[in-house]
């Protein structure tokens, strides 16, 4: 089994989804000390397609939206440990600011920072739609446009192929999955928690959220099978 971790911001802001740099440093240090190997999401999808066994020490680090602090705070720590990460960009927000539901305003990555991160070899950028819209709330044509325009822009600017998506707000349905399949995508990530098994569908991959409330004990549980055991016990009650 492998674990996909979902991050957003790494900084000192009050947003719920933000992880403080010192906590992120501890988390990456724990992974390194305990022999975990980071993969790009695209690499994990390839392993699943080939039928290769997913290792219990396989970790995929993902960051949603594309906050500037991913460059300022997360990248230096990733460089320190030689870790790879996948960042899903909402392309309309590049170089701008995003205001979350609690009114916190956060700067987004600009193209210069994106290019530097891409050239590092440690960051793989993938689409998160253009405007971060709930894909299930718009027409199929609009959903396809959101997905394909963000994919095309990243492929053209970074001279690479994009083959995976993070569903904005974690919302999707069979129609959205079919759009992805028909347009060359190999998989997509959700916000449902759990570990990833070979038998899982590549377009409904689980991710474990790491945010401001995640303790060190919870972090350890989210990178191994114990989170699945907890979920089964909780459901049985």
N, C-alpha and C positions, 0 to 999 in steps of 0.2 A: 504494500500500500504506500502511496505517496500523499503528501499534504501540500495543498496550495494555500498560501497565506495572503490575505487581502489587507493591504495598507492603503491609506490615503495621504494624509499630511504627516510630516515628521518635523515638529517644531515646538514652539512655546505658546501657541495660540490656544484659545479656550474651546475650540471646536471639539465635539464629542469624538470624532474619528481620528483626532490627532494623537500621535505617539511622541512623547518627549525624546529628544536626541539621546539622552543618557539611557533611557529604557531601550531604544532601538539598538544602541551600542551593546547593551547587555544581551539582548536577544541574538544579535549576530555573533557575539562572542560565544554564547552557549552553543549555537549551531556549529561553529567552527571547532570548539573544544570537543564536541561529541561526534564529530566525523560526518556531519551532514553534507550532502552535495547539492548545490543549487543548479537548477535547470531553467532554461527559458521555457515558457509555456509551450511554444512551438515544438521544442524537443520532447516534452512530455507527451504531446499529442502524437508525434512520430513514433515514440515507443509504444504507445497504445495501439496505433495502426499496425505496427509490425508484429504485435503479439508478444513483445519482449516483456519480461516480468518487471513490474514496478518495484523498485527497492524501497524498503522502509526508511532509508536514509535519504531518499529523494525529496527535495523541497523546491517548490516554485514560489518565488517572491513576486507578488503583483502589487502594483500601485494604480489606483483609479484616478482619473480626471487630469492629472498632470500639474501638480502644484509646484511652484518655484522652489519650495524647500526640499523637494526631492533632489534637486541639483545642489542646493546650498548645504543641506544637512545629511541627507541619506547617501548621496554618491560618495563622499569622502569615506564613510564607514564601509560601504560596499567595496570600495577600492582597497581599503585596509585589509579586508578578509578575502579579497578576490572573488566576491560573490556576484552572481548574475541576477538581474531582475527584469521583469516585463512591466512596462508602463503603458496603460491604456489612456489615450489622449482624446478628449472632447475637443475636436479641432477648431470650433468656432471661438473657443476661449484662449487659444494660444496667444501669449503676449498681453493678456487682459487680466481682469480680476473676476473671481467667482464669489458670490455671496451665498452662504448656506442658509438653511432654514431658520437658524438661530440668529441670523444677521451678521455673522462673522465674515469679514471680507478677506479673501486670501489671494495673493498674486499667483498667476499661473506661469508655467514655463514659457520662455520666448524661443524663437527659432535658433538663436545663437547657442543657447543652453542645450536645446535639443540636439543640435549638430554635435556639440562637444560630448554629450552623453552617448550618442550613437557611435561616435568614433572611438570611444573608450573600449568598445567590445563587450562591455558589461551590461548594457541596457538594450533591450529589444522593444521598440515602440510598436504598438498595435492600436487599432481604432476602438473608440468608445462612442461612436456616432459623431455628428457635427455639433448638435446643440444639447446633448445629454437629455433627450426626450424619452419619456416612457413609450417604448416602441409598441406596446399593446394599446395605447390610447389614440393612435393615429392610423390612417389608412395604410394598407399594405404598400401602396405606391410611395407614400411619404416615408414609411419605415425603411423601405429599400433605398430610397434616396439618401436618407440620413446615414445609413450604413456604408453605401458605396462611395459617397462623396468623401467621407472621412478616410476610407480605405485608399481611394485614388490619390488624395492629397499626400498622405504619408508615403505611399509608394513612389510618387514622383519626386517629392522633396528629399527623401532619404535613399532613393535608388535601391529599394528593397521590396520584397514581397510581404504582404500582410495576409495572414491566414487564420487569425483568431479574433474574438470580440469579447468584451465584457458588457453584459446587458446593463444599460443604465437603470438604476434603482433595482436591479436584479429581476426585472419583469420581462417575460417572454412567453410565447406560446408556440404551438406547432407551426403556425404560419410564418413566424419569424425564423424558426429553425429551418424551414424549407427555403426561405430567402437566402440564408447563409449557405446551405448545401448547394444551391443552384448558382452561387456566385464565387465558388472556389474556396470557401472557408473550410477549415478542418476541424474546428471546435470552438467552444465558447464557455465562459465561466459565469456561474450564478453567484448568489450570496447565501445559498443554503450551506450549512456547516456539515462537515464530515470529511473523511479521508477519501482519496480517489483509488478505486480498484480497477483492474483490467476489464472487468465486466461492465463498467459504467459507460453510459453514452457520452461521446466526446462533446456534444452540444449542451450538456447539462452537468458540467463539472462543478463539484462542490468546492467551496473555499471557506477557510476559517478566518474570521475577522479579528484583526489585532487593532485595538483602539486605546483610548485613554484609560479605560477601566480594566484592561487586561493585566492581571498580576503575573508574576514569574511562574507561579504554579499553573495558572491557566494556560500560559504560553506553552509550557512543556506538554500539557495535556492536548493542546491543539495541534501539535506536530507529531503525535503518535496515536496509536489505536485507542487510547483511553477515552478520547472524546466520543468514539463510536459506542464504547461500552456504557458510558454515562447516558448517552441518548437512548439506548435500548432500555436501561434501567428506568429512566425518567418516563418513557412511554408506557412501560408496563405497570406503573403505579396508577 
